[in-house]
């Protein structure tokens, strides 16, 4: 795997790390998520595992908890799962112009 570049106008912009020719991973999730064409055909997955990040999103969408997800995918750490959730929350707040709770 090699990083081809980071897109973004500044450090505070939502930048992305480009893996290969197609997949982009938010720079805030570098080290949490990874992708390579030779593993799961380039699907974005949790670093150090073969678990697609989509599995976490699907689990939460179906009304199950992070604990349920971690029980089914013990190779993913709680820190990895929570980092993805925090990133999604930040993205939603930024998009909607909301501030984080104190």
C-alpha positions as a printed Julia matrix, in Angstrom:
102×3 Matrix{Float64}:
   0.0     0.0    0.0
   1.18    3.5   -0.69
  -0.35    6.86  -0.07
  -0.67    8.8   -3.3
  -1.66   12.05  -1.67
  -3.8    13.94   0.75
  -6.57   16.11  -0.62
  -7.69   19.19   1.24
  -7.15   22.91   1.22
  -5.82   23.15   4.76
  -5.22   21.14   7.91
  -8.69   21.94   9.21
 -10.4    20.91   5.95
 -11.94   17.46   5.58
  -8.97   15.85   3.85
  -8.78   12.36   2.48
  -5.96    9.9    2.05
  -6.07    8.34  -1.4
  -5.16    4.65  -1.52
  -4.46    3.25  -4.96
  -6.46    4.93  -7.7
  -9.91    4.92  -6.17
 -10.39    4.56  -2.41
 -10.34    7.58  -0.15
 -10.05    7.38   3.62
 -10.61   10.48   5.76
  -7.27   11.61   7.15
  -8.78   11.62  10.64
  -9.18    7.85  10.3
  -5.68    7.09   9.04
  -4.41    4.19  11.11
  -7.98    3.17  11.95
  -9.14    2.24   8.44
  -7.22    0.92   5.48
  -7.76   -0.36   1.97
  -5.76   -2.32  -0.57
  -6.84   -3.93  -3.81
  -5.34   -7.27  -2.79
  -7.51   -7.53   0.36
 -11.3    -7.7   -0.01
 -10.96   -6.11  -3.47
 -10.16   -2.72  -1.96
 -13.14   -2.48   0.41
 -12.41   -0.05   3.25
 -11.78   -2.11   6.36
 -10.51   -1.74   9.89
  -6.71   -1.65   9.93
  -5.15   -4.97  10.92
  -8.34   -6.9   10.1
 -10.44   -8.14   7.2
 -13.56   -6.53   8.71
 -15.22   -3.99   6.41
 -16.26   -0.71   8.05
 -19.65   -1.34   6.41
 -20.2    -4.12   8.97
 -20.13   -1.57  11.8
 -22.47    0.79   9.98
 -24.91   -2.03   9.16
 -24.85   -3.26  12.77
 -25.65    0.18  14.15
 -28.27    0.85  11.47
 -30.08   -2.35  12.42
 -30.42   -1.04  16.0
 -27.71   -3.14  17.57
 -24.99   -1.72  19.8
 -21.25   -1.28  19.43
 -20.89   -4.09  21.95
 -22.9    -6.37  19.65
 -20.6    -5.45  16.78
 -17.44   -6.05  18.83
 -18.76   -9.42  20.01
 -19.18  -10.48  16.38
 -15.86   -9.01  15.22
 -13.35   -9.43  18.08
 -10.4    -8.38  15.88
 -11.74   -4.81  15.78
 -10.88   -2.74  18.85
 -13.38   -0.56  20.66
 -11.08    2.4   19.91
 -11.31    1.71  16.17
 -15.11    1.43  16.22
 -15.52    4.54  18.36
 -13.17    6.54  16.11
 -15.41    5.81  13.12
 -18.52    6.78  15.08
 -16.89   10.03  16.32
 -15.85   10.89  12.75
 -19.41   10.37  11.5
 -20.76   12.53  14.32
 -18.28   15.32  13.52
 -19.16   15.12   9.83
 -22.87   15.41  10.65
 -22.28   18.34  13.01
 -20.17   20.15  10.43
 -22.74   19.54   7.71
 -25.64   20.74   9.86
 -23.74   23.61  11.48
 -24.06   22.17  14.98
 -21.61   22.35  17.87
 -20.51   19.41  19.98
 -22.14   19.03  23.39
 -20.02   20.19  26.3
